[in-house]
Amino acid sequence: MIKKYGIKQLSIFLENRKGRLLEVTKALRDASINIRALALAESAEFGILRLVVNNPEKAKSVLSASGFTLREQDVFAVEVPDEPGSFCKVVEILSGADINIDYTYAFVGGGKKAVLIFKVPSERLEDAIKALLDSSMTLVEPVFFYD
């Protein structure tokens, strides 16, 4: 199940200094890598840029060669109606299965749909996917993000 629904996300460590985000985006642009979803969390000293891209292996190689420190994680995505309560429903299902959410971010797609991306502890990834499928939630396959 993880192979069918697991999405590769890159988490890039960024020093909190002028131009660092621009360097990442230029490296990806120059390699023709499309950012499909992102979240940026920051503190006073550094930030973590989380990306889902169309070609994660190429992006990992390009960013590593450009001197960025990064990690790859498996996440999953759920498509829900873009309406009040949709996010809560997913969180209720995961909570009911006793699965902690490490973090989540989202974007609104076309046709009144939202896509929620979740990171859960890796040892619970398959349990999370199963709980959502058993609850008739729509999981997004990686092909949605990848070329």
LUMMI-614613 format. One line per field, with one value per residue: residue in three letters; x, y, z of N, C-alpha, C, CB in turn. Coordinates in Angstrom, 3 decimals. Atoms other than C-alpha are relative to their C-alpha. Glycine has a CB too. Layout:
REM LUMMI-614613
type [ALA, ...]
nx [X, ...]
ny [Y, ...]
nz [Z, ...]
cax [X, ...]
cay [Y, ...]
caz [Z, ...]
cx [X, ...]
cy [Y, ...]
cz [Z, ...]
cbx [X, ...]
cby [Y, ...]
cbz [Z, ...]
REM end
This chain:
REM LUMMI-614613
type [MET, ILE, LYS, LYS, TYR, GLY, ILE, LYS, GLN, LEU, SER, ILE, PHE, LEU, GLU, ASN, ARG, LYS, GLY, ARG, LEU, LEU, GLU, VAL, THR, LYS, ALA, LEU, ARG, ASP, ALA, SER, ILE, ASN, ILE, ARG, ALA, LEU, ALA, LEU, ALA, GLU, SER, ALA, GLU, PHE, GLY, ILE, LEU, ARG, LEU, VAL, VAL, ASN, ASN, PRO, GLU, LYS, ALA, LYS, SER, VAL, LEU, SER, ALA, SER, GLY, PHE, THR, LEU, ARG, GLU, GLN, ASP, VAL, PHE, ALA, VAL, GLU, VAL, PRO, ASP, GLU, PRO, GLY, SER, PHE, CYS, LYS, VAL, VAL, GLU, ILE, LEU, SER, GLY, ALA, ASP, ILE, ASN, ILE, ASP, TYR, THR, TYR, ALA, PHE, VAL, GLY, GLY, GLY, LYS, LYS, ALA, VAL, LEU, ILE, PHE, LYS, VAL, PRO, SER, GLU, ARG, LEU, GLU, ASP, ALA, ILE, LYS, ALA, LEU, LEU, ASP, SER, SER, MET, THR, LEU, VAL, GLU, PRO, VAL, PHE, PHE, TYR, ASP]
nx [0.804, -0.854, -0.490, 1.066, 0.417, -1.100, -0.520, -1.316, -0.123, -1.349, -0.103, -1.281, -0.444, -0.436, -0.474, 0.820, -0.787, 0.531, -0.261, -0.112, 1.177, -0.180, -0.967, 0.711, 0.958, -0.760, -0.575, 1.089, 0.408, -1.023, 0.051, 1.367, 0.765, 1.196, 0.476, 1.429, 0.541, -1.093, 0.236, -1.237, 0.038, -1.263, -0.322, -0.939, -1.267, 0.112, 1.321, 0.139, 0.847, 0.518, 0.425, 0.373, -0.371, 0.361, -1.059, -0.728, -1.374, -0.807, -0.087, -0.914, -1.345, -0.341, -0.148, -1.198, -1.163, -0.076, -0.447, 1.083, 0.238, 1.404, 0.460, 1.178, 0.972, 1.241, 1.217, 1.135, 0.909, 1.421, 0.833, 1.259, 0.744, -0.452, 1.122, -0.235, 0.087, -0.706, -1.275, 0.336, 0.374, -1.234, -0.672, 0.777, -0.301, -1.355, 0.034, 0.718, -0.914, -1.118, -1.156, -0.420, -0.348, -1.213, 0.357, 0.856, 0.193, 1.049, 0.226, 1.298, -0.116, 1.154, 1.250, 0.482, -0.688, -1.235, -0.908, -0.655, -1.194, -0.259, -1.177, 0.223, -1.175, -0.182, 0.482, 1.469, 0.445, 0.924, 1.221, 0.736, 0.581, 1.076, 1.120, 0.682, 0.674, 1.134, 1.024, 0.405, -0.639, -0.680, -1.432, -0.546, -1.157, -1.167, 0.040, 0.616, -1.078, -1.191, 0.138]
ny [-1.200, -1.184, -0.282, -0.575, -1.310, -0.749, -1.101, -0.433, -1.414, -0.430, -1.030, -0.663, -0.876, -1.287, -1.004, -1.199, -1.099, -0.562, 0.652, 1.465, 0.569, -0.258, 0.986, 1.279, -0.082, -0.101, 1.325, 0.848, -0.551, 0.285, 1.440, 0.260, 0.721, -0.755, 0.130, 0.278, -0.412, -0.395, -0.636, -0.533, -0.304, -0.670, -0.493, -1.122, 0.408, 0.829, 0.398, 1.294, -0.090, 1.323, -0.044, 1.127, -0.432, 0.948, 1.001, -0.092, 0.522, -1.017, -1.152, 0.379, -0.027, -1.388, -0.786, 0.492, -0.482, -1.451, -0.232, -0.060, 1.144, 0.373, 1.352, 0.445, 0.699, 0.448, -0.639, 0.405, -1.102, 0.333, -0.987, -0.216, -1.171, -1.281, -0.498, 0.124, 1.320, 1.064, 0.257, 0.610, 1.404, 0.774, 0.015, 0.908, 1.386, 0.324, 0.004, 1.210, 1.126, -0.271, -0.361, -1.381, -0.744, -0.789, -1.295, 0.055, -1.226, 0.228, -0.951, 0.159, 0.329, -0.406, 0.727, -0.032, 1.040, -0.352, 1.126, -0.082, 0.845, 0.368, 0.769, 0.724, 0.836, 0.963, 1.339, -0.020, -0.464, 0.957, -0.005, -1.220, 0.181, 0.989, -0.601, -0.944, 0.769, 0.684, -1.026, -0.465, -1.262, 0.064, -0.260, -0.458, 0.799, -0.831, -0.461, -1.327, -0.962, 0.293, 0.008]
nz [0.000, -0.053, 1.353, 0.810, -0.484, -0.599, 0.808, -0.474, -0.336, -0.364, -1.034, 0.232, -1.080, 0.544, -0.940, 0.088, 0.542, 1.239, 1.272, -0.050, 0.667, 1.424, 0.504, 0.178, 1.101, 1.258, 0.306, 0.496, 1.297, 0.992, 0.285, 0.507, -1.017, -0.352, -1.383, 0.027, -1.298, -0.886, -1.294, -0.553, -1.437, -0.299, -1.338, 0.121, 0.614, 1.194, 0.443, 0.666, 1.173, 0.369, 1.400, 0.845, 1.354, 1.043, 0.178, -1.272, 0.069, 0.667, -0.904, -1.083, 0.569, 0.335, -1.229, -0.702, 0.744, -0.218, -1.364, -0.977, -0.874, 0.149, -0.316, 0.732, -0.842, 0.614, -0.469, 0.811, 0.293, -0.009, 0.679, -0.723, 0.483, -0.538, -0.795, -1.442, -0.620, 0.732, -0.680, -1.288, 0.217, 0.172, -1.297, -0.867, 0.394, -0.458, -1.465, -0.388, 0.203, -0.911, 0.818, -0.171, 1.208, -0.210, 0.560, 1.179, 0.755, 0.982, 1.072, 0.645, 1.413, 0.798, -0.195, -1.389, -0.774, -0.690, -0.208, -1.301, -0.053, -1.388, -0.432, -1.249, -0.280, 1.093, -0.366, 0.018, 1.311, 0.605, -0.810, 0.324, 1.332, -0.119, -0.729, 0.894, 1.044, -0.630, -0.254, 1.332, 0.385, 1.297, -0.065, 1.275, 0.411, 0.350, 1.397, -0.034, -0.221, 0.792, 1.464]
cax [0.000, 2.831, 4.165, 0.781, 0.159, 3.558, 4.784, 8.422, 8.899, 12.189, 12.948, 15.709, 17.596, 18.028, 20.202, 18.237, 20.169, 19.305, 19.006, 19.035, 15.467, 16.244, 19.228, 16.976, 14.336, 16.905, 18.602, 15.258, 14.232, 17.526, 17.039, 13.443, 12.013, 8.472, 7.434, 3.985, 3.470, 5.515, 5.614, 8.229, 8.749, 11.326, 13.013, 15.501, 18.482, 17.144, 14.175, 12.927, 11.540, 9.334, 8.749, 6.841, 8.242, 7.585, 10.907, 12.116, 15.195, 16.501, 15.703, 17.535, 20.589, 20.539, 20.081, 22.732, 25.186, 24.378, 25.429, 22.036, 21.423, 18.217, 16.244, 13.675, 10.516, 7.431, 4.220, 0.720, -1.955, -5.708, -8.146, -11.147, -13.951, -12.909, -15.478, -15.631, -14.979, -13.065, -9.707, -11.302, -12.712, -9.253, -7.754, -10.586, -9.882, -6.160, -6.801, -9.293, -6.586, -4.205, -1.877, 0.040, 0.424, 3.958, 2.852, 0.526, 0.079, -2.414, -3.297, -6.528, -6.763, -9.287, -12.914, -13.595, -11.097, -8.296, -5.260, -3.951, -0.414, 0.416, 3.613, 3.101, 5.695, 7.183, 6.284, 2.605, 2.459, 0.824, -1.655, -2.617, -3.175, -5.247, -7.380, -8.153, -8.936, -11.159, -13.028, -13.552, -11.244, -9.643, -5.877, -3.853, -1.442, 2.104, 1.417, -0.673, 2.573, 5.168, 5.782]
cay [0.000, 2.402, 2.023, 2.883, 5.936, 6.929, 10.261, 11.315, 14.635, 16.495, 18.473, 20.994, 22.684, 26.388, 28.750, 31.865, 34.200, 36.382, 34.602, 31.008, 30.259, 31.849, 29.500, 26.453, 27.651, 28.593, 25.184, 23.455, 25.781, 25.288, 21.511, 21.797, 20.472, 21.583, 22.237, 20.716, 21.479, 23.199, 24.333, 26.466, 26.491, 28.814, 29.802, 32.567, 30.534, 28.231, 27.040, 23.725, 23.813, 20.818, 20.100, 17.656, 17.888, 16.222, 14.357, 13.750, 11.700, 14.337, 17.123, 15.275, 14.898, 18.520, 19.985, 17.747, 18.689, 22.359, 21.903, 21.732, 19.443, 17.493, 14.437, 12.413, 11.283, 9.346, 11.320, 10.725, 12.968, 12.939, 14.665, 16.173, 18.562, 22.181, 22.824, 23.254, 20.069, 18.123, 18.504, 17.639, 14.394, 13.192, 14.157, 12.321, 9.147, 9.264, 10.120, 7.266, 4.914, 6.330, 7.774, 10.930, 13.552, 14.938, 17.782, 18.564, 21.148, 21.623, 23.269, 23.818, 22.155, 22.579, 21.569, 22.515, 19.957, 20.369, 18.133, 17.554, 16.238, 14.379, 13.182, 10.552, 8.411, 6.089, 2.970, 4.022, 5.105, 1.936, 1.961, 5.553, 4.752, 1.689, 3.615, 6.280, 3.779, 1.808, 5.073, 5.610, 8.618, 9.407, 9.032, 10.686, 8.504, 9.772, 10.079, 13.156, 14.900, 13.220, 13.542]
caz [0.000, 0.758, -2.780, -4.258, -2.063, -0.650, -1.957, -1.697, 0.032, 0.333, 3.489, 2.864, 5.687, 4.948, 6.916, 7.717, 5.454, 2.504, -0.820, 0.411, -0.715, -4.070, -4.473, -3.983, -6.396, -9.048, -8.775, -9.265, -12.098, -13.897, -13.678, -14.995, -11.744, -10.954, -7.353, -6.863, -3.149, -0.458, 3.129, 4.843, 8.600, 10.083, 13.293, 14.022, 12.761, 10.054, 8.094, 6.793, 3.272, 2.560, -1.111, -3.242, -6.753, -10.079, -10.036, -6.456, -7.361, -9.763, -7.273, -4.506, -6.725, -7.929, -4.447, -2.879, -5.618, -4.911, -1.289, 0.399, 3.348, 2.796, 3.769, 1.919, 3.712, 2.754, 3.084, 1.777, 0.318, 0.769, -1.563, 0.191, -0.703, -0.252, 2.466, 6.230, 8.190, 5.526, 7.264, 10.604, 9.178, 8.128, 11.486, 13.286, 11.324, 12.080, 15.725, 15.991, 14.712, 17.366, 14.730, 15.539, 12.840, 12.682, 10.399, 7.544, 4.818, 2.034, -1.225, -3.100, -6.471, -9.213, -9.043, -5.416, -4.079, -1.577, -1.220, 2.310, 2.698, 5.916, 7.557, 10.244, 12.044, 9.416, 11.374, 11.228, 7.581, 6.331, 9.245, 8.402, 4.750, 5.637, 8.144, 5.545, 2.797, 5.190, 5.842, 2.100, 1.912, -1.453, -1.339, -4.070, -5.999, -6.634, -10.371, -9.483, -8.488, -10.676, -14.394]
cx [0.852, 0.478, -1.065, -0.310, 1.119, 0.569, 1.334, 0.000, 1.446, -0.105, 1.403, 0.272, 0.533, 0.470, -0.851, 0.877, -0.545, 0.417, 0.003, -1.189, 0.092, 0.964, -0.666, -0.892, 0.695, 0.587, -1.071, -0.476, 0.992, 0.054, -1.370, -0.823, -1.136, -0.392, -1.511, -0.693, 1.183, -0.533, 1.357, -0.239, 1.342, 0.116, 0.997, 1.254, -0.131, -1.456, 0.051, -1.004, -0.408, -0.607, -0.481, 0.211, -0.347, 1.041, 0.893, 1.442, 0.937, 0.187, 0.976, 1.448, 0.463, 0.262, 1.220, 1.271, 0.193, 0.352, -1.085, -0.061, -1.483, -0.246, -1.221, -0.907, -1.170, -1.147, -1.149, -0.928, -1.427, -0.743, -1.336, -0.761, 0.551, -1.184, 0.295, -0.184, 0.766, 1.319, -0.260, -0.325, 1.243, 0.729, -0.735, 0.310, 1.381, 0.061, -0.691, 0.828, 1.257, 1.302, 0.290, 0.345, 1.226, -0.204, -0.857, 0.010, -0.941, 0.063, -1.361, 0.242, -1.210, -1.253, -0.459, 0.573, 1.234, 0.827, 0.762, 1.173, 0.342, 1.319, -0.359, 1.261, 0.108, -0.517, -1.529, -0.564, -1.023, -1.316, -0.862, -0.701, -1.171, -1.220, -0.789, -0.735, -1.223, -1.152, -0.466, 0.519, 0.726, 1.466, 0.507, 1.235, 1.142, -0.038, -0.642, 1.081, 1.152, -0.300, -0.001]
cy [1.271, 0.351, 0.691, 1.434, 0.829, 1.023, 0.430, 1.512, 0.285, 1.088, 0.568, 0.949, 1.283, 0.901, 1.242, 1.183, 0.380, -0.829, -1.512, -0.682, 0.190, -1.010, -1.348, 0.070, 0.139, -1.355, -0.927, 0.480, -0.383, -1.477, -0.428, -0.856, 0.903, -0.275, -0.147, 0.388, 0.383, 0.556, 0.454, 0.343, 0.612, 0.318, 1.139, -0.380, -0.750, -0.247, -1.400, 0.195, -1.415, 0.106, -1.352, 0.511, -1.083, -1.096, 0.016, -0.512, 1.015, 1.215, -0.272, 0.092, 1.431, 0.807, -0.450, 0.511, 1.507, 0.347, 0.106, -1.286, -0.330, -1.436, -0.300, -0.741, -0.468, 0.730, -0.579, 1.197, -0.521, 1.119, 0.072, 1.137, 1.264, 0.652, -0.201, -1.439, -1.103, -0.360, -0.720, -1.485, -0.883, -0.126, -0.927, -1.461, -0.411, -0.059, -1.260, -1.259, 0.150, 0.283, 1.482, 0.614, 0.842, 1.422, -0.228, 1.356, -0.324, 1.007, -0.295, -0.248, 0.509, -0.756, -0.098, -1.142, 0.594, -1.265, 0.272, -0.961, -0.225, -0.743, -0.591, -0.800, -1.138, -1.391, -0.098, 0.418, -0.943, -0.066, 1.221, -0.136, -0.971, 0.593, 0.948, -0.723, -0.725, 0.960, 0.668, 1.392, -0.210, 0.359, 0.316, -0.833, 0.924, 0.556, 1.380, 1.087, -0.155, 0.084, -1.429]
cz [0.000, -1.400, -0.831, 0.413, 0.630, -0.970, 0.607, 0.199, 0.351, 1.056, -0.090, 1.150, -0.626, 1.129, -0.186, -0.412, -1.369, -1.219, 0.009, -0.688, -1.512, -0.614, -0.254, -1.222, -1.354, -0.399, -0.569, -1.376, -1.093, -0.384, -0.522, 0.954, 0.463, 1.457, -0.047, 1.301, 0.875, 1.306, 0.515, 1.459, 0.345, 1.480, -0.206, -0.782, -1.320, -0.339, -0.577, -1.128, -0.387, -1.392, -0.487, -1.414, -1.007, -0.222, 1.248, -0.061, -0.645, 0.913, 1.138, -0.475, -0.257, 1.272, 0.813, -0.671, 0.170, 1.444, 1.047, 0.810, -0.084, 0.409, -0.850, 0.982, -0.853, 0.673, -0.818, -0.151, -0.073, -0.727, 0.713, -0.663, 0.665, 0.714, 1.481, 0.497, -0.700, 0.661, 1.324, -0.159, -0.131, 1.337, 0.975, -0.308, 0.513, 1.526, 0.521, -0.156, 0.856, -0.758, 0.197, -1.354, 0.330, -0.512, -1.229, -0.685, -1.148, -1.127, -0.613, -1.472, -0.757, 0.407, 1.434, 0.850, 0.664, 0.136, 1.287, -0.004, 1.469, 0.142, 1.352, 0.302, -1.026, 0.331, -0.003, -1.359, -0.625, 0.768, -0.334, -1.349, 0.060, 0.695, -0.908, -1.125, 0.555, 0.286, -1.298, -0.356, -1.326, 0.188, -1.406, -0.325, -0.428, -1.418, -0.099, 0.086, -0.978, -1.491, -0.503]
cbx [-0.917, 1.203, 0.447, -1.254, -1.088, 1.099, -1.018, 1.115, -0.947, 0.790, -0.303, 0.008, 1.091, -1.138, 1.517, -0.713, 1.498, 0.470, 1.271, 0.099, -1.293, 0.513, 1.158, -0.841, -0.944, 1.131, 0.632, -1.179, -0.128, 1.342, 0.344, 0.066, 0.909, -1.165, 0.424, -0.231, -0.867, 0.894, -0.716, 0.490, -0.296, 0.131, 0.592, 0.394, 0.745, 0.731, -0.550, -0.463, 0.727, -1.063, 1.135, -1.504, 1.508, -0.224, 0.845, -0.742, 0.036, -0.656, -1.386, -0.310, 0.045, -1.134, -1.271, 0.010, -0.145, -1.324, 0.784, -1.343, 0.443, -0.451, -0.326, 0.391, -0.496, -0.170, 0.078, -0.744, 0.390, -0.539, -0.190, 0.258, -1.531, 0.569, -1.321, -0.940, -1.400, 0.251, 0.777, -1.187, -0.879, 0.923, 0.087, -1.508, -0.067, 1.008, -0.720, -1.251, 0.384, 0.200, -0.248, 1.204, -1.200, 1.208, 1.261, -1.444, 1.362, -1.355, 1.131, -0.912, 0.156, 0.277, 0.134, -1.525, 0.393, -0.281, 0.982, -0.991, 1.210, -1.136, 1.321, -1.265, -0.076, 1.455, 0.530, -0.517, 1.188, 0.636, 0.351, 0.947, 1.064, 0.489, 0.510, 1.006, 0.968, 0.446, 0.545, -1.495, 0.994, -0.670, 0.765, 0.347, -0.381, 1.255, -0.772, -0.979, 0.518, 0.547, 1.138]
cby [-0.006, -0.228, -1.289, -0.853, -0.172, -0.948, 1.204, -0.419, 0.392, 0.509, -0.573, 0.758, -0.693, 0.679, 0.315, 0.284, -0.380, 1.445, 0.451, -0.474, 0.646, 1.429, -0.170, -0.351, 1.172, 1.044, -0.633, -0.006, 1.531, 0.439, -0.798, -0.688, -0.431, -0.357, 1.236, -1.461, -1.142, 1.031, -0.979, 1.246, -1.290, 1.278, -1.152, 0.504, -0.847, -1.328, 0.989, -1.139, 0.728, -0.518, 0.485, -0.505, 0.339, 0.735, 0.285, -0.765, -1.324, 0.422, 0.345, -1.431, -0.806, 0.655, -0.113, -1.545, -0.342, 0.656, 1.209, 0.254, 0.296, 0.209, -0.152, -0.913, 0.913, -1.546, 1.571, -1.216, 0.703, -0.188, -0.352, 0.313, -0.152, 0.934, -0.714, 0.929, -0.396, 0.425, 1.330, 0.733, -0.134, 0.662, 1.430, 0.256, -0.159, 1.036, 1.259, -0.128, -0.116, -1.184, -0.326, 0.088, 0.896, -0.656, 0.834, -0.415, 0.586, 0.052, -0.070, 1.249, -1.511, -0.216, -1.352, -0.066, -1.203, 0.649, -0.198, -0.325, 0.653, -0.852, 0.900, -0.936, -0.580, -0.089, -0.382, 0.943, 0.154, -1.386, -0.012, 1.213, -0.506, -1.233, 0.757, 0.991, -1.007, -0.672, 1.063, -0.001, 0.498, 0.952, -1.215, 1.525, -0.967, -0.801, -1.005, 0.114, -0.133, -1.385, 0.807]
cbz [1.191, 0.941, -0.692, 0.104, 0.991, 0.457, -0.062, -1.000, 1.173, -1.246, 1.444, -1.356, 0.893, -0.795, -0.207, 1.353, -0.091, -0.165, -0.497, 1.458, 0.538, -0.226, 0.993, 1.253, 0.218, 0.135, 1.270, 1.002, 0.082, 0.515, 1.256, -1.362, 1.207, -0.952, 0.884, -0.283, 0.669, -0.681, 1.022, -0.797, 0.882, -0.818, 0.945, 1.382, 0.949, 0.192, -1.028, 1.004, -1.177, 1.043, -0.879, 0.256, -0.078, -1.277, -1.305, 1.050, -0.789, -1.335, 0.568, 0.503, -1.299, -0.826, 0.856, 0.039, -1.481, -0.375, 0.036, -0.695, 1.483, -1.428, 1.522, -1.221, 1.153, 0.114, -0.130, 0.630, -1.319, 1.468, -1.506, 1.508, 0.291, -1.136, -0.396, 0.759, 0.086, -1.443, 0.245, 0.642, -1.261, -1.059, 0.579, -0.167, -1.544, -0.530, 0.527, -0.805, -1.483, 0.948, -1.509, 0.956, -0.503, -0.703, -0.347, 0.378, -0.517, 0.659, -1.070, 0.218, -0.196, -1.478, -0.541, 0.020, -0.905, 1.399, -1.221, 1.165, -0.776, 0.541, 0.082, -0.090, 1.440, -0.361, 1.374, 1.076, -0.927, -0.060, 1.508, -0.012, -0.995, 0.767, 1.247, -0.591, -0.631, 1.297, 0.965, -0.095, 1.111, -1.036, 0.611, 0.047, -1.157, 0.172, -0.879, 1.198, 1.396, 0.349, -0.673]
REM end
